[in-house]
């Protein structure tokens, strides 16, 4: 069962979600106001559910430099009317893969063809701009409320949230979207949720495009298409990835190198760094790439982590796990945000046109059916190297041939039509054109 041929997302009109008089409007609690939590609020708001987002910080501001939005993600955001222009998004028109020692171009991917094939563009955005625009979009719905400095201390998957201040909130549906360090994922997963080092650290930093173009050492790297090109330079275990953001005025960089530090799951994974730190670790790269690193502003070092064990149970009772709380991805496929937003879109379809609150667990069972294999496979494919052990693990979650080259990974990642697939699955299990009175 699939709806991928021809893309039918836009054949599911937004008024499909408009509630009828006898449809149930749920009280929904979302734990976490990151990308996944905000996207879930947007998707569910279409059905006029009453949504409260609980964010433990006083002002949720996504940290990091920039973020890639792949076509399978931008297609969904376009569907919901997200304003990429207002968010300062930059469109990729090409991806270039180069030798980090010689600068020889190994291959080039024209992204405009990819965008045409998959009905969505490749975007890059400053992470804080992306998060702010998602937040504004979510809060444009009168039925969405964001509570800041609202620390959730306890979750009962049957529909109860206990706050740090002692307040208790009873909800029909709980969405756990509190990130990779989730405090509540184990309640749904059914086992301890343990993070481990992925063996890599990444320096993240920004640089002004104008500074790079005025430096004779780095100008040649951007002689063509400086404001719309993504590149990845690899040499031995080192990787330097660069792409534009904020309408091409800034370049975002991620420099990957080996992680030989002791792992502590309770430690801060995001620490300040200096250009001297980057200079020391980049000495084996081509001099032009080293010079790029010298333009770093406010660099920070992040530890890349993955889960000790994939979470296969995404739902329990009236609770569901989404985003990094459920499936943190490494950055090598550019699909971290996309998987969270796909989760949200699928929920938006499955938790619509409900005639009874008693349907919630069975609706979430459909979410489990649609999402488990895909997000588990994408976690495996997001790893830097696909060894035989990883590919053997992936076979459990992939129907048909496993992807083995960039084009096949793109096909696997970018092709699925999750909104249409969710609608088809919902119609197989529920008669949505016959309205029954809402059971309280």
C-alpha positions as CSV (number, residue, x, y, z in Angstrom):
1,X,0.0,0.0,0.0
2,X,1.5,3.3,-1.1
3,X,0.5,6.5,-2.6
4,X,4.0,7.6,-3.8
5,X,3.4,7.5,-7.5
6,X,2.5,11.0,-8.6
7,X,2.5,12.6,-5.2
8,X,-0.9,13.0,-3.7
9,X,-0.2,15.1,-0.7
10,X,-1.9,18.1,-2.3
11,X,-4.8,15.8,-3.3
12,X,-5.6,15.8,0.4
13,X,-7.1,19.3,0.6
14,X,-6.6,21.2,3.9
15,X,-10.4,21.3,4.4
16,X,-10.2,17.5,4.7
17,X,-9.3,18.2,8.3
18,X,-12.1,20.6,9.0
19,X,-14.2,19.2,11.9
20,X,-17.8,18.4,11.5
21,X,-20.3,19.1,14.3
22,X,-20.1,15.5,15.6
23,X,-16.3,15.1,15.3
24,X,-14.4,15.0,18.6
25,X,-12.1,17.9,19.4
26,X,-9.3,16.5,21.7
27,X,-7.3,18.1,24.5
28,X,-3.7,17.5,23.4
29,X,-0.6,18.0,25.5
30,X,2.7,18.3,23.7
31,X,5.9,17.9,25.8
32,X,8.6,20.1,24.2
33,X,8.5,23.1,21.8
34,X,11.2,22.0,19.5
35,X,10.8,21.4,15.8
36,X,8.8,18.2,16.2
37,X,6.5,19.6,18.9
38,X,5.7,22.8,17.0
39,X,5.1,20.9,13.8
40,X,2.7,18.5,15.6
41,X,0.8,21.5,16.9
42,X,0.5,22.9,13.4
43,X,-0.7,19.6,11.9
44,X,-3.2,18.9,14.7
45,X,-4.5,22.5,14.8
46,X,-6.1,21.9,11.4
47,X,-8.7,19.6,13.1
48,X,-9.4,22.2,15.8
49,X,-8.1,20.2,18.6
50,X,-7.2,22.2,21.7
51,X,-3.4,22.0,21.9
52,X,-1.1,23.0,24.8
53,X,2.7,22.9,24.3
54,X,4.7,22.6,27.5
55,X,8.3,24.0,27.2
56,X,10.6,23.8,30.1
57,X,12.7,26.7,29.1
58,X,11.6,30.3,29.6
59,X,12.1,30.9,25.9
60,X,12.7,28.0,23.6
61,X,15.4,29.1,21.2
62,X,16.8,26.3,19.0
63,X,20.6,26.2,19.4
64,X,23.0,25.4,16.6
65,X,23.9,27.1,13.4
66,X,21.8,26.1,10.4
67,X,19.6,23.3,9.3
68,X,18.9,21.4,6.1
69,X,15.3,21.0,5.0
70,X,15.1,18.1,2.5
71,X,12.4,17.9,-0.2
72,X,10.3,15.4,1.7
73,X,10.2,17.9,4.5
74,X,9.7,21.1,2.5
75,X,6.9,19.4,0.6
76,X,5.0,19.0,3.9
77,X,5.8,22.4,5.1
78,X,4.6,23.9,1.8
79,X,1.4,22.0,2.3
80,X,0.8,23.6,5.7
81,X,1.6,27.1,4.3
82,X,4.9,27.6,6.0
83,X,6.6,30.8,4.9
84,X,10.1,29.9,3.8
85,X,10.8,33.4,2.5
86,X,10.0,35.0,5.9
87,X,12.3,32.4,7.5
88,X,15.2,33.6,5.4
89,X,15.5,30.2,3.6
90,X,18.1,29.7,1.0
91,X,17.4,27.2,-1.9
92,X,20.2,24.7,-2.8
93,X,20.7,24.4,-6.6
94,X,23.6,22.0,-6.4
95,X,25.5,19.7,-4.0
96,X,29.2,19.2,-4.6
97,X,31.3,16.4,-3.2
98,X,35.0,17.1,-3.2
99,X,38.3,15.6,-2.1
100,X,39.3,17.3,1.1
101,X,43.0,17.0,0.3
102,X,43.2,17.9,-3.5
103,X,39.8,19.7,-3.9
104,X,39.1,17.5,-6.9
105,X,35.3,17.2,-7.5
106,X,34.2,13.6,-7.1
107,X,30.6,14.2,-8.2
108,X,27.9,16.9,-8.4
109,X,24.2,16.7,-7.8
110,X,22.0,19.3,-9.5
111,X,19.3,19.9,-6.8
112,X,16.9,21.6,-9.1
113,X,16.3,18.2,-10.8
114,X,15.9,16.6,-7.4
115,X,13.4,19.2,-6.4
116,X,11.4,18.7,-9.6
117,X,11.5,14.9,-9.2
118,X,10.3,14.9,-5.6
119,X,8.1,18.0,-5.7
120,X,10.0,19.8,-2.9
121,X,13.0,22.0,-2.7
122,X,16.2,21.7,-0.8
123,X,16.4,24.5,1.7
124,X,18.9,25.7,4.3
125,X,17.8,27.9,7.1
126,X,19.4,29.4,10.2
127,X,18.1,27.1,12.9
128,X,16.8,29.9,15.1
129,X,15.0,31.5,12.1
130,X,13.4,28.2,11.3
131,X,12.3,27.6,14.9
132,X,10.9,31.1,15.3
133,X,8.9,30.8,12.1
134,X,7.5,27.4,13.2
135,X,6.6,28.9,16.5
136,X,4.8,31.9,14.9
137,X,3.0,29.6,12.5
138,X,1.8,27.3,15.3
139,X,0.7,30.2,17.5
140,X,-1.3,31.7,14.7
141,X,-4.0,29.2,15.4
142,X,-6.2,30.3,18.3
143,X,-6.5,26.7,19.6
144,X,-2.7,26.4,20.2
145,X,-1.2,27.6,23.5
146,X,2.5,27.7,24.4
147,X,3.4,27.5,28.1
148,X,7.0,28.5,28.8
149,X,8.9,27.7,32.0
150,X,6.5,24.7,32.2
151,X,8.6,21.7,33.3
152,X,6.8,18.4,33.0
153,X,7.9,16.1,35.9
154,X,5.7,13.1,35.2
155,X,3.8,11.5,32.4
156,X,1.1,8.9,32.7
157,X,0.6,7.5,29.2
158,X,-3.1,7.1,29.8
159,X,-3.4,10.9,29.6
160,X,-2.0,12.7,32.6
161,X,0.8,15.3,32.9
162,X,2.3,16.3,36.2
163,X,4.1,19.7,36.3
164,X,7.0,20.7,38.4
165,X,4.8,23.2,40.2
166,X,2.4,20.4,41.2
167,X,-0.3,21.1,38.7
168,X,-1.9,18.2,37.0
169,X,-3.2,18.3,33.4
170,X,-5.5,15.7,32.0
171,X,-5.2,15.2,28.3
172,X,-6.8,13.0,25.7
173,X,-3.6,12.7,23.8
174,X,0.0,13.2,24.9
175,X,2.8,13.8,22.4
176,X,6.3,13.4,23.8
177,X,8.7,15.6,21.8
178,X,11.3,16.5,24.4
179,X,14.4,15.7,22.3
180,X,17.3,13.3,22.4
181,X,17.7,13.6,26.1
182,X,14.0,12.7,26.6
183,X,13.0,12.1,30.2
184,X,9.9,10.1,29.2
185,X,10.8,8.1,26.1
186,X,11.4,5.0,28.2
187,X,7.7,5.0,29.3
188,X,6.6,4.4,25.7
189,X,9.6,2.4,24.5
190,X,9.2,-0.2,27.3
191,X,13.0,-0.4,28.0
192,X,15.7,2.0,29.2
193,X,16.6,4.6,26.6
194,X,20.4,5.0,26.6
195,X,22.5,7.3,24.5
196,X,26.0,6.6,23.3
197,X,28.8,8.4,21.4
198,X,28.7,8.0,17.6
199,X,32.4,8.4,17.6
200,X,32.5,11.9,16.1
201,X,32.6,15.5,17.3
202,X,31.5,18.4,15.1
203,X,32.5,22.0,15.1
204,X,29.6,24.2,14.0
205,X,30.2,27.7,13.0
206,X,29.0,30.5,10.6
207,X,31.0,32.8,8.4
208,X,30.0,35.9,6.3
209,X,29.7,35.0,2.6
210,X,31.2,38.4,1.8
211,X,34.3,37.7,3.9
212,X,34.9,34.4,2.2
213,X,34.5,35.9,-1.3
214,X,37.0,38.7,-0.4
215,X,39.7,36.3,0.8
216,X,41.9,35.1,-2.0
217,X,42.6,31.8,-0.2
218,X,38.9,30.9,-0.2
219,X,37.3,32.7,-3.1
220,X,38.1,29.9,-5.6
221,X,35.9,27.5,-3.6
222,X,32.9,29.8,-4.3
223,X,33.7,31.0,-7.8
224,X,30.4,29.5,-9.0
225,X,27.1,29.7,-7.2
226,X,28.3,31.0,-3.9
227,X,24.9,31.6,-2.4
228,X,23.1,28.4,-3.5
229,X,25.7,25.6,-3.2
230,X,26.3,22.9,-0.6
231,X,29.6,21.1,-0.5
232,X,31.1,18.2,1.4
233,X,34.9,17.8,1.5
234,X,36.2,14.5,2.9
235,X,39.7,13.4,3.7
236,X,40.3,10.3,5.7
237,X,38.0,10.5,8.8
238,X,37.6,14.3,8.4
239,X,34.6,16.0,6.8
240,X,33.9,19.6,6.2
241,X,30.3,20.5,5.1
242,X,29.3,24.0,4.1
243,X,26.1,25.5,2.9
244,X,24.4,29.0,2.8
245,X,21.7,30.3,5.0
246,X,19.9,33.7,5.7
247,X,19.3,34.3,2.0
248,X,22.9,33.4,1.2
249,X,24.5,36.1,3.4
250,X,26.0,33.6,5.7
251,X,27.7,30.2,5.2
252,X,27.1,27.5,7.7
253,X,29.9,24.9,8.3
254,X,30.1,21.6,10.1
255,X,33.6,20.1,10.6
256,X,33.5,16.5,11.7
257,X,36.4,14.8,13.4
258,X,37.1,11.8,15.7
259,X,35.6,11.8,19.2
260,X,38.1,10.4,21.7
261,X,36.6,11.9,24.8
262,X,35.0,9.9,27.6
263,X,31.2,9.8,27.2
264,X,28.9,11.1,29.9
265,X,25.2,11.2,29.1
266,X,24.6,13.8,31.8
267,X,27.2,16.2,30.4
268,X,26.6,19.2,28.2
269,X,27.2,18.1,24.6
270,X,27.4,21.6,23.2
271,X,30.5,23.6,24.4
272,X,32.3,26.7,23.3
273,X,35.3,26.2,20.9
274,X,37.9,28.5,19.4
275,X,39.3,29.0,15.9
276,X,42.6,27.7,17.3
277,X,40.8,24.4,18.2
278,X,39.5,24.2,14.6
279,X,42.9,25.1,13.1
280,X,44.6,22.4,15.0
281,X,42.1,19.7,14.0
282,X,41.9,20.7,10.4
283,X,45.6,20.6,9.5
284,X,45.3,17.6,7.3
285,X,42.7,19.4,5.0
286,X,43.6,21.4,1.9
287,X,44.9,24.9,2.8
288,X,41.9,26.5,1.2
289,X,39.6,24.5,3.5
290,X,41.8,25.4,6.5
291,X,41.4,29.1,5.5
292,X,37.6,28.7,5.5
293,X,37.8,27.5,9.1
294,X,39.7,30.7,10.0
295,X,36.6,32.7,9.2
296,X,34.6,30.9,11.9
297,X,32.5,33.1,14.2
298,X,31.4,31.9,17.6
299,X,32.3,28.2,16.9
300,X,30.9,25.5,19.1
301,X,31.7,21.8,19.4
302,X,29.0,19.3,19.6
303,X,29.1,15.6,20.3
304,X,27.3,13.3,17.9
305,X,25.3,10.6,19.7
306,X,23.0,7.8,18.8
307,X,20.8,5.4,20.7
308,X,22.2,2.2,22.2
309,X,19.1,0.5,21.0
310,X,16.5,1.6,18.4
311,X,13.1,2.4,19.8
312,X,10.5,0.2,18.1
313,X,7.5,1.0,20.3
314,X,6.4,4.6,19.4
315,X,3.1,4.5,21.1
316,X,1.5,3.4,24.4
317,X,-2.0,3.9,25.5
318,X,-2.8,7.6,24.6
319,X,0.8,8.7,24.3
320,X,3.1,8.9,21.2
321,X,6.8,9.6,20.8
322,X,8.0,11.8,17.9
323,X,11.2,13.5,16.7
324,X,14.5,13.1,18.4
325,X,12.8,11.7,21.5
326,X,11.9,8.7,19.4
327,X,14.6,8.5,16.7
328,X,17.6,10.9,16.9
329,X,19.4,10.8,13.5
330,X,23.0,11.6,12.7
331,X,23.4,14.4,10.1
332,X,24.8,12.5,7.2
333,X,21.5,12.1,5.3
334,X,20.1,15.6,6.3
335,X,16.9,13.9,7.5
336,X,16.7,14.8,11.2
337,X,14.1,17.6,10.9
338,X,12.3,15.8,8.1
339,X,11.6,12.7,10.2
340,X,10.1,14.9,13.0
341,X,7.9,16.8,10.6
342,X,6.8,13.6,8.8
343,X,5.8,12.3,12.3
344,X,3.8,15.4,12.8
345,X,2.1,15.2,9.4
346,X,1.1,11.6,9.9
347,X,-0.4,12.4,13.3
348,X,-2.3,15.3,11.8
349,X,-4.0,12.9,9.4
350,X,-4.6,10.0,11.8
351,X,-5.9,12.1,14.6
352,X,-8.6,13.8,12.5
353,X,-12.3,13.0,11.8
354,X,-12.6,11.2,15.1
355,X,-16.1,10.1,16.2
356,X,-14.9,8.8,19.6
357,X,-12.1,9.5,22.0
358,X,-12.0,5.7,22.5
359,X,-10.4,5.5,19.0
360,X,-7.2,7.2,20.1
361,X,-5.2,4.0,20.9
362,X,-6.2,2.4,17.6
363,X,-5.4,5.5,15.7
364,X,-2.0,5.6,17.3
365,X,-1.5,1.9,16.3
366,X,-1.8,3.1,12.7
367,X,1.0,5.6,13.5
368,X,3.1,2.8,14.8
369,X,2.4,0.8,11.6
370,X,3.4,3.7,9.3
371,X,6.4,5.1,11.1
372,X,8.3,2.4,13.0
373,X,10.1,0.8,10.0
374,X,10.8,4.1,8.3
375,X,12.3,5.9,11.3
376,X,14.3,2.9,12.3
377,X,15.7,2.5,8.8
378,X,16.5,6.2,8.6
379,X,18.5,6.1,11.9
380,X,20.6,3.3,10.4
381,X,21.1,5.1,7.1
382,X,22.0,8.3,8.8
383,X,25.2,6.8,10.1
384,X,28.5,7.9,8.4
385,X,29.5,4.5,7.2
386,X,27.2,1.7,6.1
387,X,29.1,-1.5,7.1
388,X,27.8,-5.0,6.6
389,X,26.4,-5.1,10.2
390,X,24.4,-2.0,9.7
391,X,23.0,-3.2,6.4
392,X,22.0,-6.5,8.0
393,X,20.2,-4.5,10.7
394,X,18.4,-2.4,8.1
395,X,17.0,-5.4,6.3
396,X,14.6,-5.8,9.2
397,X,13.0,-2.5,8.4
398,X,13.2,-2.2,4.6
399,X,10.9,-3.9,2.2
400,X,12.7,-4.6,-1.0
401,X,16.2,-3.7,-2.1
402,X,18.4,-1.8,0.4
403,X,19.8,1.5,-0.9
404,X,23.5,1.3,-1.7
405,X,24.4,4.6,-3.5
406,X,23.5,8.3,-3.1
407,X,20.7,8.2,-5.7
408,X,19.1,5.2,-4.0
409,X,19.4,6.8,-0.5
410,X,17.7,9.9,-2.0
411,X,14.9,7.7,-3.4
412,X,14.4,6.0,-0.1
413,X,14.5,9.2,1.9
414,X,12.7,11.7,-0.4
415,X,10.1,9.7,-2.2
416,X,7.5,8.7,0.5
417,X,4.2,10.6,0.4
418,X,3.3,10.4,4.1
419,X,0.2,12.5,4.2
420,X,-1.5,10.5,1.4
421,X,-0.2,7.2,2.8
422,X,-1.7,8.1,6.2
423,X,-5.0,9.1,4.7
424,X,-5.2,5.8,2.8
425,X,-4.4,3.8,5.9
426,X,-7.0,5.7,7.9
427,X,-9.7,5.0,5.3
428,X,-8.8,1.3,5.3
429,X,-9.5,1.1,9.0
430,X,-12.2,3.8,9.7
431,X,-15.3,4.8,7.8
432,X,-14.6,8.5,7.7
433,X,-17.6,9.5,5.5
434,X,-20.1,8.3,8.0
435,X,-20.3,10.6,11.0
436,X,-21.2,9.2,14.4
437,X,-21.9,11.2,17.5
438,X,-18.9,12.0,19.6
439,X,-18.5,9.7,22.6
440,X,-17.3,11.7,25.6
